[in-house]
Amino acid sequence: MAVLFQDIETPDINGARKPRKLGVKNCDDKAYLNDKLQGLGTFVIPRSWLVTTSDNLDKLLSSMDEYPIVGKPVRGRGSHGVKVCHNPTDLKAHVEALLVESPLVMIEELLAGNEATITVKSPSSSRPQHWSMTPVIRFNHVEGVAPYNGVVAVTTNSRVITDEEMKDPAYSDVMRQFERVAQLIRATAPIRIDVRRFHQGSRFALFDINMKPNMTGPGRPGREDQAGLTAISAAALGWDYGALLENILGIAQPLDVFRRYRSPFERC
């Protein structure tokens, strides 16, 4: 339901090969999507470098002179593997540990300002354009990183933006940027982005674009505080969790739309 593109496994028919699958797998790769967006020159993206097991890690680290800096996997769940490193020794140890799990690691410029999460809804009959839901502010970071929601419930470190905060043009600027990303990749379901300022008072940068919203919902005994980031944003629109699900289901697309999908970066 809550995906941009679901791979459709179709069998070979009379010896014909099934079509090449494109879509969410590429866009869910932080390195791939950041590189494509940065290449367009119209989005604010933090600087980043990629490390593989074949790279000369020492040479790359010696070229970096700005710390702290962030090391993280190009794919991952929540904040798993994301760490703010304060010196070359710390960064090298962290990258080497990540390379045990994954053949590709991203080193990224540290964004030290305040952080927010935005969900963008895809078009519907009542709203024919991609549009941003209310931003959610993240706080109470642990060592510079928002903790994984499986460890710390997001309701304890996240809140909807206030009307006064929304007067800051940096928020409307990043909301329009993310809407353009959703339009570019032709998102057919809600997608979510994490944004953070380079420093207090600066513009926001897009640093983690997720091809699915954070859809945890309250309701079961003992999970009353487990509203996810998208549900927190939806509450500001007057939607409870059931209404949020109805709104998402209301924009569901037929399977043929996904079968015909082609990445906008296919020729990039």
C-alpha positions as CSV (number, residue, x, y, z in Angstrom):
1,M,0.0,0.0,0.0
2,A,2.4,2.6,1.2
3,V,5.1,2.3,-1.5
4,L,6.0,4.3,-4.6
5,F,6.5,1.2,-6.7
6,Q,6.1,-2.5,-5.8
7,D,8.1,-5.0,-7.9
8,I,5.6,-7.2,-9.7
9,E,6.9,-10.7,-10.2
10,T,5.5,-11.9,-13.5
11,P,6.4,-15.4,-14.9
12,D,8.0,-15.9,-18.3
13,I,5.3,-16.5,-20.9
14,N,6.1,-18.6,-24.0
15,G,9.8,-17.9,-23.5
16,A,9.3,-14.1,-23.3
17,R,11.4,-12.6,-20.5
18,K,9.6,-10.5,-17.9
19,P,10.2,-6.7,-18.1
20,R,13.1,-5.0,-16.4
21,K,12.0,-3.8,-12.9
22,L,12.6,-0.2,-12.0
23,G,11.5,2.0,-9.2
24,V,11.5,2.0,-5.5
25,K,14.7,-0.1,-5.2
26,N,16.8,2.6,-6.8
27,C,15.0,5.5,-5.1
28,D,15.3,3.7,-1.7
29,D,19.1,3.8,-2.1
30,K,20.3,6.9,-0.3
31,A,23.4,7.2,-2.4
32,Y,21.7,6.7,-5.7
33,L,18.8,9.2,-5.0
34,N,21.0,11.8,-3.4
35,D,23.4,11.7,-6.3
36,K,20.7,12.1,-8.9
37,L,19.0,14.9,-7.0
38,Q,22.3,16.7,-6.4
39,G,23.2,16.4,-10.1
40,L,20.0,18.4,-11.0
41,G,21.4,21.4,-9.0
42,T,18.0,22.5,-7.7
43,F,17.8,20.7,-4.4
44,V,19.7,21.3,-1.2
45,I,21.6,18.1,-0.4
46,P,24.5,17.7,2.1
47,R,27.9,16.7,0.7
48,S,28.6,13.0,0.8
49,W,31.2,10.4,-0.2
50,L,30.8,6.7,-0.9
51,V,33.1,4.0,0.5
52,T,33.3,0.4,-0.8
53,T,35.4,-2.5,0.4
54,S,37.7,-1.9,-2.6
55,D,38.3,1.8,-1.8
56,N,41.5,3.1,-0.2
57,L,39.8,4.2,3.0
58,D,42.9,5.8,4.5
59,K,43.4,8.0,1.5
60,L,39.8,9.1,1.5
61,L,39.9,9.9,5.2
62,S,43.1,11.9,4.9
63,S,41.3,14.2,2.4
64,M,38.6,15.1,5.0
65,D,39.4,18.0,7.2
66,E,36.0,18.9,8.6
67,Y,34.7,17.0,11.7
68,P,32.3,16.0,13.1
69,I,31.0,14.0,10.2
70,V,28.4,11.3,9.7
71,G,28.9,7.6,8.7
72,K,25.9,5.6,7.7
73,P,24.8,2.7,5.5
74,V,23.2,3.5,2.2
75,R,20.2,1.4,3.1
76,G,18.9,0.8,6.6
77,R,16.1,0.8,9.0
78,G,15.6,3.9,11.0
79,S,18.9,5.2,12.5
80,H,20.6,1.9,12.5
81,G,24.3,2.3,11.8
82,V,24.1,6.1,11.7
83,K,26.9,7.7,13.8
84,V,28.4,11.2,14.3
85,C,32.2,10.7,14.2
86,H,34.5,13.3,15.7
87,N,37.9,12.4,14.3
88,P,39.5,10.2,11.6
89,T,40.1,7.3,13.9
90,D,36.5,7.2,15.1
91,L,35.3,7.5,11.5
92,K,37.6,4.7,10.2
93,A,36.5,2.3,12.9
94,H,32.8,3.0,12.2
95,V,33.1,2.7,8.5
96,E,35.0,-0.6,8.7
97,A,32.3,-1.9,11.0
98,L,29.6,-0.9,8.6
99,L,31.4,-2.5,5.7
100,V,31.0,-5.9,7.5
101,E,27.3,-5.4,7.1
102,S,27.2,-3.7,3.7
103,P,29.5,-3.3,0.7
104,L,28.6,0.4,0.4
105,V,28.8,3.0,3.1
106,M,28.0,6.7,2.9
107,I,30.0,9.5,4.7
108,E,28.0,12.6,4.9
109,E,28.4,16.2,5.9
110,L,27.1,16.8,9.4
111,L,23.9,18.8,9.6
112,A,24.0,20.4,13.1
113,G,20.8,22.4,13.1
114,N,17.2,21.4,14.1
115,E,15.6,18.5,12.4
116,A,12.1,17.9,11.0
117,T,10.2,15.2,9.1
118,I,7.7,15.8,6.3
119,T,5.3,13.5,4.6
120,V,4.2,14.3,1.1
121,K,0.8,12.9,-0.1
122,S,0.3,12.0,-3.8
123,P,-2.4,13.5,-6.0
124,S,-6.1,12.8,-5.5
125,S,-9.3,14.0,-7.1
126,S,-9.6,16.7,-4.5
127,R,-5.9,17.7,-4.6
128,P,-4.4,17.1,-8.0
129,Q,-0.8,17.9,-7.0
130,H,1.6,16.4,-4.5
131,W,1.3,18.2,-1.2
132,S,3.1,18.4,2.1
133,M,1.5,17.4,5.3
134,T,2.3,19.4,8.5
135,P,6.0,19.2,9.4
136,V,7.0,17.3,12.5
137,I,9.8,18.6,14.6
138,R,12.4,16.0,16.0
139,F,14.2,16.7,19.3
140,N,16.0,14.9,22.1
141,H,18.7,13.4,19.8
142,V,21.1,10.9,21.2
143,E,24.7,11.8,20.3
144,G,23.4,13.9,17.4
145,V,21.1,11.3,15.9
146,A,17.4,10.8,16.3
147,P,17.0,7.3,18.0
148,Y,15.3,4.4,16.2
149,N,11.6,4.4,17.0
150,G,11.8,0.7,18.0
151,V,13.9,1.9,21.0
152,V,12.4,5.3,21.7
153,A,8.8,6.0,20.8
154,V,8.6,9.0,18.4
155,T,5.8,10.6,20.5
156,T,8.5,11.3,23.1
157,N,10.8,13.2,20.8
158,S,8.6,14.5,18.1
159,R,5.9,17.2,17.8
160,V,3.9,19.0,15.2
161,I,5.3,22.4,14.2
162,T,3.7,25.5,15.7
163,D,2.0,28.2,13.8
164,E,4.8,30.6,14.9
165,E,7.5,28.3,13.7
166,M,5.8,27.8,10.4
167,K,6.3,31.6,9.7
168,D,10.0,30.7,9.1
169,P,10.3,30.6,5.3
170,A,12.9,27.8,5.6
171,Y,10.0,25.4,6.3
172,S,7.9,26.4,3.3
173,D,11.1,26.3,1.1
174,V,11.9,22.7,2.1
175,M,8.3,21.6,1.7
176,R,8.2,22.9,-1.9
177,Q,11.5,21.2,-2.5
178,F,10.2,17.8,-1.3
179,E,7.0,18.2,-3.3
180,R,9.2,18.7,-6.4
181,V,11.0,15.4,-5.5
182,A,7.7,13.6,-5.2
183,Q,6.6,15.0,-8.6
184,L,9.9,14.1,-10.2
185,I,9.8,10.5,-9.1
186,R,6.0,10.3,-9.7
187,A,5.2,9.0,-6.2
188,T,1.8,7.3,-6.2
189,A,1.6,6.9,-2.4
190,P,2.8,9.0,0.6
191,I,6.6,9.3,1.0
192,R,8.5,10.8,3.9
193,I,11.7,12.9,4.2
194,D,14.0,13.8,7.0
195,V,15.4,17.4,6.8
196,R,17.9,19.2,8.9
197,R,19.5,22.6,8.9
198,F,23.2,23.0,8.3
199,H,23.2,25.2,11.4
200,Q,20.7,27.2,13.4
201,G,19.0,29.7,11.2
202,S,20.2,28.2,7.9
203,R,18.2,26.5,5.1
204,F,17.2,22.9,5.5
205,A,18.9,20.1,3.6
206,L,17.1,16.9,2.4
207,F,19.2,14.1,4.0
208,D,17.0,11.0,4.1
209,I,14.2,10.4,1.6
210,N,12.1,7.4,2.4
211,M,9.9,5.6,-0.1
212,K,7.4,4.9,2.6
213,P,5.8,6.9,5.4
214,N,6.4,6.0,9.1
215,M,3.1,4.2,9.6
216,T,3.2,3.0,13.2
217,G,-0.2,3.5,14.7
218,P,-1.6,3.4,18.3
219,G,-4.5,1.2,19.4
220,R,-3.3,-2.1,20.8
221,P,-2.9,-2.5,24.5
222,G,0.5,-1.2,25.7
223,R,1.1,0.7,22.4
224,E,-1.0,3.8,23.0
225,D,2.0,6.0,22.6
226,Q,3.2,4.4,19.4
227,A,1.9,6.9,16.8
228,G,4.4,7.2,14.0
229,L,5.6,10.4,12.4
230,T,3.0,10.4,9.7
231,A,0.2,9.8,12.2
232,I,1.5,12.7,14.3
233,S,1.3,14.9,11.3
234,A,-2.1,13.6,10.3
235,A,-3.5,14.5,13.7
236,A,-2.7,18.2,12.9
237,L,-5.1,17.8,9.9
238,G,-7.8,16.4,12.2
239,W,-7.3,12.8,11.0
240,D,-7.1,9.9,13.5
241,Y,-5.2,6.8,12.5
242,G,-8.3,5.3,10.8
243,A,-8.9,8.4,8.7
244,L,-5.2,8.5,7.7
245,L,-5.5,4.9,6.4
246,E,-8.7,5.8,4.5
247,N,-7.0,8.8,2.9
248,I,-4.0,6.6,1.8
249,L,-6.3,3.9,0.5
250,G,-8.3,6.5,-1.4
251,I,-5.4,7.3,-3.6
252,A,-4.4,3.7,-4.3
253,Q,-3.4,3.0,-7.9
254,P,-4.2,0.0,-10.1
255,L,-1.4,-2.5,-10.6
256,D,-1.1,-1.5,-14.2
257,V,0.2,1.9,-13.1
258,F,3.1,0.2,-11.3
259,R,3.8,-2.2,-14.2
260,R,4.2,0.8,-16.5
261,Y,6.4,2.8,-14.2
262,R,9.8,3.9,-15.4
263,S,12.4,5.7,-13.3
264,P,12.9,9.4,-14.3
265,F,16.6,8.7,-13.9
266,E,16.7,5.7,-16.2
267,R,18.7,7.7,-18.8
268,C,20.6,9.9,-16.3
